Every structure is written in C-alpha cells, then in structure tokens.
Amino acid sequence: CSPPDSAHICSLSKKVDALRSKVPVILDCSNKYMTKDHWIRVLNSIPKSGTWNEGLSLKDLDFGEDDMGNENDIFAHKEKIVQAAAAATGEFNLQNSLNEIKKVCEAVEFTCRKYKDNLEDYIIDKLDDVIQQLDDHHVSLQTILASRHVVNVKGKVEELVTKLRIVSDV
C-alpha cells in the first residue's frame, strides 16, 4: 500500500490477497467427489494432521505448527489436496464410463431365427451392431485401464473385460 492509503485499506487488501491465494485449495477441498478414502489418504500424508470425521471443516484442517515452527494447515499442503481432488474427479468419471458400458451391455437384445428349416435349432441373427458395440466397449475399457485414476475401479474393469471377452468368443 502507498502512504496516502489508510491502514484499514492496506490491512483489508492484504487479507483479500491472502484469501485469494487460498480459494483454489478451498474449492478442491469442497470437491463433491472426494470420499472418506481420499481424505484419509490426504490426512495420513500430512504430519500431525489428525483424523477424518464426518463433519470435517476448514477449521479442522489447521494443524498448528510443524516441528520447525512453520504453518501446518491444509494450505501448506495444497499439492496433496490438488492431487486428491484430481484423483477423486478422475475416479468418478471412470466409474461413470464403466456404468455406462454396463448399462448398454445389459440393454442389448439378441434376435434369434430358425436355423435353416429345422424346428428345434435357432441361431442368433443380426450381430453386426452387437459386434460393433463389443469392439467399442473393448476400446473404452482399455482406455479406462490406461488411466492413472483406475486404481479403485480396476477390479471392476477387469471383470467386465473378462465378461466381454467371453461374449466375443461365443
């Protein structure tokens, strides 16, 4: 602040600047996809951080000073929050993609017709769309498996890959 400015304006300006630098961390803390597991990982990675609880607030995320007298609040560990929020959003998006694939697979209907003139034997007819969907789903699942956020849904993805391979083999 320049000398003609009042002390109150300078003080308020400093507080606004301090808050402005904290807004991205506050937004990441409020990420709606952050689960208890994400918070536990964040808190376990911060010394003297305490434990997760259902009513966790920003006030709870002020852990006092670290061993060297530095601030030890969530803002001093913003990179951990940013990583956790990105992972939470990524995992949510992967889970949605996986659910969409399952939904489409469950809705597939097969058309059967008689095999030649035999009254007892039937074959599946009009498989072009089903085969195209299977191929698309295989590509989507491989993309999901290549994601860095796949850790928490990897088992579900691999299970669906196995089921789709069985269907493809038939």
Accessible surface in RSA format (square Angstrom, percent):
REM  Atomic radii and reference values for relative SASA: ProtOr
REM  Chains: A
REM  Algorithm: Lee & Richards
REM  Probe-radius: 1.40
REM  Slices: 20
REM RES _ NUM      All-atoms   Total-Side   Main-Chain    Non-polar    All polar
REM                ABS   REL    ABS   REL    ABS   REL    ABS   REL    ABS   REL
RES CYS A   1    97.41  73.7  15.38  17.2  82.03 192.8  17.42  44.1  80.00  86.3
RES SER A   2    57.86  48.9  47.09  62.8  10.77  24.8  39.12  83.3  18.75  26.3
RES PRO A   3   131.98  96.2  98.41  89.7  33.57 122.0 111.46  92.0  20.52 127.5
RES PRO A   4   120.74  88.0  79.96  72.9  40.78 148.2  92.85  76.7  27.89 173.4
RES ASP A   5    61.47  43.1  46.54  46.3  14.94  35.3   3.47   8.2  58.00  57.8
RES SER A   6    52.12  44.0  40.95  54.7  11.17  25.7  46.29  98.6   5.83   8.2
RES ALA A   7    83.73  77.0  65.63 101.3  18.10  41.2  72.89 102.7  10.84  28.7
RES HIS A   8   154.91  84.7 150.12 104.3   4.79  12.3  99.29 102.3  55.62  64.7
RES ILE A   9   103.21  58.7 101.71  75.8   1.50   3.6 102.66  73.9   0.55   1.5
RES CYS A  10    22.56  17.1  22.56  25.2   0.00   0.0  12.60  31.9   9.96  10.7
RES SER A  11    49.52  41.8  43.03  57.4   6.49  14.9  29.58  63.0  19.93  27.9
RES LEU A  12   112.66  62.7 111.17  79.5   1.49   3.7 112.40  78.9   0.26   0.7
RES SER A  13    47.86  40.4  40.09  53.5   7.77  17.9  19.46  41.4  28.40  39.8
RES LYS A  14   142.77  69.7 136.12  83.5   6.65  15.8  82.24  74.0  60.53  64.5
RES LYS A  15   139.42  68.0 131.60  80.7   7.83  18.6  81.65  73.5  57.78  61.5
RES VAL A  16    67.19  44.2  65.30  59.1   1.89   4.6  66.52  57.8   0.67   1.8
RES ASP A  17    75.83  53.1  68.08  67.8   7.75  18.3  27.55  64.8  48.27  48.1
RES ALA A  18    50.06  46.0  41.32  63.8   8.75  19.9  49.53  69.7   0.54   1.4
RES LEU A  19   100.59  56.0  98.76  70.7   1.83   4.6 100.33  70.5   0.26   0.7
RES ARG A  20   152.86  64.2 144.08  73.4   8.78  20.9  65.80  89.9  87.06  52.8
RES SER A  21    74.80  63.2  54.47  72.7  20.33  46.8  50.47 107.5  24.32  34.1
RES LYS A  22    73.61  35.9  73.19  44.9   0.42   1.0  29.70  26.7  43.91  46.8
RES VAL A  23    62.27  41.0  62.24  56.3   0.03   0.1  62.27  54.1   0.00   0.0
RES PRO A  24    76.51  55.8  72.49  66.1   4.02  14.6  75.59  62.4   0.92   5.7
RES VAL A  25     3.69   2.4   3.69   3.3   0.00   0.0   3.69   3.2   0.00   0.0
RES ILE A  26    51.29  29.2  50.77  37.8   0.51   1.2  50.77  36.6   0.51   1.4
RES LEU A  27   116.23  64.7 108.60  77.7   7.63  19.2 108.89  76.5   7.34  19.7
RES ASP A  28    36.21  25.4  35.21  35.0   1.00   2.4   1.08   2.6  35.13  35.0
RES CYS A  29    19.42  14.7   7.86   8.8  11.56  27.2   7.95  20.2  11.46  12.4
RES SER A  30    77.16  65.2  48.63  64.9  28.54  65.7  47.65 101.5  29.51  41.3
RES ASN A  31    30.94  21.3  16.38  15.8  14.55  35.0  12.44  29.9  18.50  17.9
RES LYS A  32   169.46  82.7 132.50  81.3  36.96  88.0  85.88  77.3  83.58  89.0
RES TYR A  33    57.05  26.6  48.32  27.5   8.73  22.7  32.11  24.1  24.94  30.7
RES MET A  34    21.09  10.9   1.09   0.7  20.00  47.6   1.09   0.9  20.00  26.5
RES THR A  35    68.94  49.0  62.16  63.0   6.78  16.2  66.19  88.9   2.74   4.1
RES LYS A  36   111.02  54.2 104.01  63.8   7.00  16.7  48.93  44.0  62.09  66.1
RES ASP A  37    87.91  61.6  85.64  85.2   2.27   5.4  13.98  32.9  73.93  73.7
RES HIS A  38     6.02   3.3   5.50   3.8   0.52   1.3   5.91   6.1   0.11   0.1
RES TRP A  39    23.88   9.6  23.88  11.6   0.00   0.0  11.72   6.2  12.17  19.7
RES ILE A  40    60.33  34.3  59.47  44.3   0.86   2.1  60.33  43.4   0.00   0.0
RES ARG A  41   116.71  49.0 108.78  55.5   7.93  18.9  72.44  99.0  44.27  26.8
RES VAL A  42     6.01   4.0   3.73   3.4   2.28   5.5   5.99   5.2   0.02   0.1
RES LEU A  43     5.05   2.8   3.19   2.3   1.86   4.7   3.19   2.2   1.86   5.0
RES ASN A  44   117.82  81.2  83.81  81.0  34.01  81.9  28.54  68.7  89.28  86.3
RES SER A  45    53.28  45.0  31.27  41.7  22.02  50.7  41.61  88.6  11.67  16.4
RES ILE A  46     4.83   2.7   0.00   0.0   4.83  11.6   0.31   0.2   4.52  12.3
RES PRO A  47    85.14  62.1  72.07  65.7  13.07  47.5  84.41  69.7   0.73   4.5
RES LYS A  48   128.69  62.8  93.54  57.4  35.15  83.7  82.13  73.9  46.55  49.6
RES SER A  49    11.60   9.8   2.31   3.1   9.29  21.4   0.73   1.6  10.87  15.2
RES GLY A  50    53.81  66.4   0.00   N/A  53.81  66.4  37.11 101.8  16.70  37.4
RES THR A  51   115.07  81.8 100.65 102.0  14.43  34.4  75.25 101.1  39.82  60.2
RES TRP A  52    60.37  24.2  40.90  19.8  19.46  45.7  36.30  19.4  24.06  39.0
RES ASN A  53    71.18  49.1  67.07  64.8   4.11   9.9  35.36  85.1  35.82  34.6
RES GLU A  54   155.63  89.3 130.54  98.8  25.08  59.7  64.04 123.9  91.58  74.8
RES GLY A  55    60.38  74.5   0.00   N/A  60.38  74.5  39.51 108.4  20.87  46.7
RES LEU A  56    42.57  23.7  14.98  10.7  27.59  69.4  14.98  10.5  27.59  74.3
RES SER A  57    52.85  44.7  44.32  59.1   8.53  19.6  44.78  95.4   8.06  11.3
RES LEU A  58    72.06  40.1  58.98  42.2  13.08  32.9  59.31  41.6  12.76  34.3
RES LYS A  59   182.43  89.0 163.18 100.1  19.25  45.8 115.04 103.5  67.39  71.8
RES ASP A  60    66.03  46.3  46.93  46.7  19.10  45.2  15.18  35.7  50.86  50.7
RES LEU A  61     4.81   2.7   4.18   3.0   0.62   1.6   4.57   3.2   0.24   0.6
RES ASP A  62    91.14  63.8  71.17  70.8  19.97  47.2  19.48  45.8  71.67  71.5
RES PHE A  63    25.99  13.0   4.69   2.9  21.30  55.4  14.21   8.6  11.78  33.7
RES GLY A  64    41.08  50.7   0.00   N/A  41.08  50.7  36.82 101.0   4.26   9.5
RES GLU A  65   114.02  65.5  99.87  75.6  14.15  33.7  29.96  58.0  84.06  68.6
RES ASP A  66    45.00  31.5  38.02  37.8   6.99  16.5  14.74  34.7  30.26  30.2
RES ASP A  67   123.19  86.3  85.14  84.7  38.05  90.0  35.89  84.5  87.30  87.1
RES MET A  68   163.74  84.8 130.34  86.3  33.41  79.5 101.34  86.2  62.41  82.7
RES GLY A  69    44.33  54.7   0.00   N/A  44.33  54.7  21.32  58.5  23.01  51.5
RES ASN A  70    79.25  54.6  74.96  72.4   4.29  10.3  20.62  49.6  58.62  56.7
RES GLU A  71   124.54  71.5 114.01  86.3  10.53  25.1  51.50  99.6  73.04  59.6
RES ASN A  72     3.05   2.1   2.97   2.9   0.09   0.2   0.06   0.2   2.99   2.9
RES ASP A  73    17.74  12.4  17.74  17.7   0.00   0.0   2.42   5.7  15.33  15.3
RES ILE A  74     0.96   0.5   0.96   0.7   0.00   0.0   0.96   0.7   0.00   0.0
RES PHE A  75    45.58  22.8  34.70  21.5  10.88  28.3  35.05  21.2  10.53  30.1
RES ALA A  76    51.25  47.1  18.44  28.5  32.80  74.6  30.33  42.7  20.92  55.4
RES HIS A  77    26.89  14.7  26.89  18.7   0.00   0.0  22.14  22.8   4.75   5.5
RES LYS A  78   111.19  54.2 111.19  68.2   0.00   0.0  58.70  52.8  52.49  55.9
RES GLU A  79    88.83  51.0  85.33  64.6   3.50   8.3  55.71 107.8  33.12  27.0
RES LYS A  80    55.19  26.9  52.20  32.0   2.98   7.1  35.32  31.8  19.87  21.2
RES ILE A  81     0.00   0.0   0.00   0.0   0.00   0.0   0.00   0.0   0.00   0.0
RES VAL A  82    72.60  47.8  71.48  64.7   1.12   2.7  71.53  62.2   1.07   2.9
RES GLN A  83   121.89  68.2 113.33  82.8   8.56  20.4  43.13  91.8  78.76  59.7
RES ALA A  84    12.95  11.9   6.28   9.7   6.66  15.2  12.54  17.7   0.41   1.1
RES ALA A  85     4.28   3.9   3.84   5.9   0.44   1.0   4.17   5.9   0.11   0.3
RES ALA A  86    44.34  40.8  31.54  48.7  12.80  29.1  40.59  57.2   3.75   9.9
RES ALA A  87    19.94  18.3  19.94  30.8   0.00   0.0  19.94  28.1   0.00   0.0
RES ALA A  88     1.48   1.4   0.00   0.0   1.48   3.4   0.00   0.0   1.48   3.9
RES THR A  89    47.55  33.8  47.55  48.2   0.00   0.0  40.74  54.7   6.81  10.3
RES GLY A  90    11.76  14.5   0.00   N/A  11.76  14.5  10.96  30.1   0.80   1.8
RES GLU A  91    20.94  12.0  20.21  15.3   0.73   1.7   9.20  17.8  11.74   9.6
RES PHE A  92    77.88  39.0  71.88  44.5   6.00  15.6  77.38  46.9   0.50   1.4
RES ASN A  93    79.12  54.6  76.29  73.7   2.83   6.8  25.48  61.3  53.64  51.8
RES LEU A  94    21.43  11.9  21.43  15.3   0.00   0.0  21.43  15.0   0.00   0.0
RES GLN A  95    42.55  23.8  42.55  31.1   0.00   0.0  31.05  66.1  11.50   8.7
RES ASN A  96    68.76  47.4  63.52  61.4   5.24  12.6  22.13  53.3  46.63  45.1
RES SER A  97    49.76  42.0  42.28  56.4   7.48  17.2  18.74  39.9  31.02  43.5
RES LEU A  98     0.00   0.0   0.00   0.0   0.00   0.0   0.00   0.0   0.00   0.0
RES ASN A  99    68.44  47.2  63.76  61.6   4.68  11.3  25.33  61.0  43.11  41.7
RES GLU A 100    90.14  51.8  88.45  66.9   1.69   4.0  42.54  82.3  47.60  38.9
RES ILE A 101    10.50   6.0  10.10   7.5   0.40   1.0  10.50   7.6   0.00   0.0
RES LYS A 102    71.65  35.0  70.64  43.3   1.01   2.4  37.69  33.9  33.96  36.2
RES LYS A 103   134.08  65.4 130.82  80.3   3.26   7.8  82.38  74.1  51.71  55.1
RES VAL A 104    45.22  29.8  41.22  37.3   4.00   9.6  44.25  38.5   0.97   2.6
RES CYS A 105    38.34  29.0  23.43  26.1  14.91  35.0  19.90  50.4  18.44  19.9
RES GLU A 106   145.75  83.7 110.51  83.6  35.24  83.9  51.37  99.4  94.38  77.1
RES ALA A 107    74.30  68.3  48.89  75.4  25.42  57.8  60.23  84.8  14.08  37.3
RES VAL A 108    40.27  26.5  18.41  16.7  21.87  52.7  24.64  21.4  15.63  42.4
RES GLU A 109   155.38  89.2 130.52  98.7  24.86  59.2  48.45  93.7 106.93  87.3
RES PHE A 110   100.80  50.4  70.76  43.8  30.03  78.2  72.58  44.0  28.22  80.8
RES THR A 111    66.60  47.4  60.86  61.7   5.73  13.7  37.49  50.4  29.11  44.0
RES CYS A 112    76.95  58.2  51.16  57.1  25.79  60.6  15.42  39.1  61.53  66.3
RES ARG A 113   117.03  49.1 111.63  56.9   5.40  12.9  46.21  63.2  70.82  42.9
RES LYS A 114    97.27  47.5  88.69  54.4   8.58  20.4  51.13  46.0  46.14  49.2
RES TYR A 115    93.65  43.7  93.65  53.3   0.00   0.0  60.92  45.8  32.73  40.3
RES LYS A 116   156.07  76.1 127.84  78.4  28.24  67.2  92.83  83.6  63.25  67.4
RES ASP A 117   138.63  97.1 118.15 117.6  20.48  48.4  41.59  97.9  97.04  96.8
RES ASN A 118    62.96  43.4  51.48  49.7  11.48  27.6  19.81  47.7  43.16  41.7
RES LEU A 119   130.29  72.6 115.45  82.6  14.84  37.3 115.45  81.1  14.84  39.9
RES GLU A 120   153.25  88.0 127.13  96.2  26.12  62.2  45.77  88.5 107.48  87.8
RES ASP A 121    68.38  47.9  65.05  64.7   3.33   7.9  15.51  36.5  52.86  52.7
RES TYR A 122   125.95  58.8  96.49  54.9  29.46  76.7  68.08  51.2  57.87  71.3
RES ILE A 123    60.41  34.4  54.92  40.9   5.49  13.2  60.41  43.5   0.00   0.0
RES ILE A 124    75.28  42.8  59.76  44.5  15.52  37.4  59.76  43.0  15.52  42.1
RES ASP A 125    35.69  25.0  32.53  32.4   3.16   7.5   2.03   4.8  33.66  33.6
RES LYS A 126   156.17  76.2 130.02  79.8  26.15  62.3  89.40  80.5  66.77  71.1
RES LEU A 127    64.94  36.2  60.48  43.3   4.46  11.2  60.48  42.5   4.46  12.0
RES ASP A 128   120.05  84.1 112.21 111.7   7.84  18.5  35.10  82.6  84.96  84.7
RES ASP A 129   111.45  78.1 108.68 108.2   2.77   6.5  28.99  68.2  82.46  82.2
RES VAL A 130    17.79  11.7  17.44  15.8   0.36   0.9  17.49  15.2   0.30   0.8
RES ILE A 131    89.60  51.0  89.60  66.8   0.00   0.0  89.60  64.5   0.00   0.0
RES GLN A 132   101.56  56.8 100.26  73.3   1.30   3.1  39.57  84.2  61.99  47.0
RES GLN A 133    65.66  36.7  65.35  47.8   0.30   0.7  20.58  43.8  45.07  34.2
RES LEU A 134    17.25   9.6  17.13  12.3   0.11   0.3  17.13  12.0   0.11   0.3
RES ASP A 135    74.65  52.3  72.48  72.1   2.17   5.1  21.03  49.5  53.62  53.5
RES ASP A 136    70.75  49.6  67.23  66.9   3.52   8.3  23.78  56.0  46.97  46.8
RES HIS A 137    19.47  10.6  19.47  13.5   0.00   0.0  16.37  16.9   3.09   3.6
RES HIS A 138    39.02  21.3  38.94  27.1   0.08   0.2  30.20  31.1   8.82  10.3
RES VAL A 139   101.77  67.0  99.08  89.7   2.68   6.5 101.43  88.1   0.34   0.9
RES SER A 140    45.16  38.2  39.60  52.8   5.56  12.8  14.93  31.8  30.23  42.3
RES LEU A 141     0.01   0.0   0.01   0.0   0.00   0.0   0.01   0.0   0.00   0.0
RES GLN A 142    83.37  46.6  78.19  57.1   5.18  12.3  43.75  93.1  39.62  30.0
RES THR A 143    91.34  65.0  83.64  84.8   7.69  18.3  69.47  93.3  21.87  33.1
RES ILE A 144     7.70   4.4   7.25   5.4   0.45   1.1   7.70   5.5   0.00   0.0
RES LEU A 145    45.71  25.5  29.56  21.1  16.16  40.6  29.81  20.9  15.90  42.8
RES ALA A 146    88.04  80.9  49.10  75.8  38.94  88.6  60.36  85.0  27.68  73.3
RES SER A 147    31.31  26.5  16.58  22.1  14.73  33.9  19.88  42.3  11.44  16.0
RES ARG A 148   192.79  80.9 160.61  81.9  32.18  76.6  73.63 100.6 119.16  72.2
RES HIS A 149    33.28  18.2  29.66  20.6   3.62   9.3  21.85  22.5  11.43  13.3
RES VAL A 150    11.67   7.7  11.67  10.6   0.00   0.0  11.67  10.1   0.00   0.0
RES VAL A 151   115.65  76.1  99.42  90.0  16.23  39.1 101.22  87.9  14.43  39.1
RES ASN A 152    80.68  55.6  50.81  49.1  29.87  71.9  23.67  57.0  57.01  55.1
RES VAL A 153     8.64   5.7   8.22   7.4   0.42   1.0   8.64   7.5   0.00   0.0
RES LYS A 154    96.21  46.9  95.84  58.8   0.36   0.9  39.05  35.2  57.15  60.9
RES GLY A 155    51.98  64.1   0.00   N/A  51.98  64.1  38.10 104.5  13.89  31.1
RES LYS A 156   100.93  49.2  96.89  59.4   4.04   9.6  57.70  51.9  43.23  46.0
RES VAL A 157     0.00   0.0   0.00   0.0   0.00   0.0   0.00   0.0   0.00   0.0
RES GLU A 158    79.24  45.5  77.36  58.5   1.88   4.5  28.97  56.0  50.27  41.0
RES GLU A 159    96.13  55.2  88.46  66.9   7.67  18.3  36.06  69.7  60.08  49.0
RES LEU A 160    14.30   8.0  13.54   9.7   0.76   1.9  14.12   9.9   0.18   0.5
RES VAL A 161     6.28   4.1   6.28   5.7   0.00   0.0   6.28   5.5   0.00   0.0
RES THR A 162    71.00  50.5  70.32  71.3   0.68   1.6  49.28  66.2  21.72  32.8
RES LYS A 163   110.94  54.1 109.20  67.0   1.73   4.1  66.81  60.1  44.12  47.0
RES LEU A 164     7.88   4.4   7.88   5.6   0.00   0.0   7.88   5.5   0.00   0.0
RES ARG A 165   131.18  55.1 130.03  66.3   1.16   2.8  44.37  60.6  86.81  52.6
RES ILE A 166   104.01  59.2 103.03  76.8   0.98   2.4 103.90  74.8   0.11   0.3
RES VAL A 167    68.45  45.0  60.64  54.9   7.81  18.8  61.87  53.8   6.58  17.9
RES SER A 168    57.58  48.7  27.17  36.3  30.41  70.1  28.09  59.8  29.49  41.3
RES ASP A 169   125.22  87.7  89.93  89.5  35.29  83.5  31.91  75.1  93.31  93.1
RES VAL A 170   146.63  96.5  89.88  81.4  56.74 136.7 107.72  93.6  38.91 105.5
END  Absolute sums over single chains surface
CHAIN  1 A    12055.8      10066.6       1989.2       6958.2       5097.5
END  Absolute sums over all chains
TOTAL         12055.8      10066.6       1989.2       6958.2       5097.5
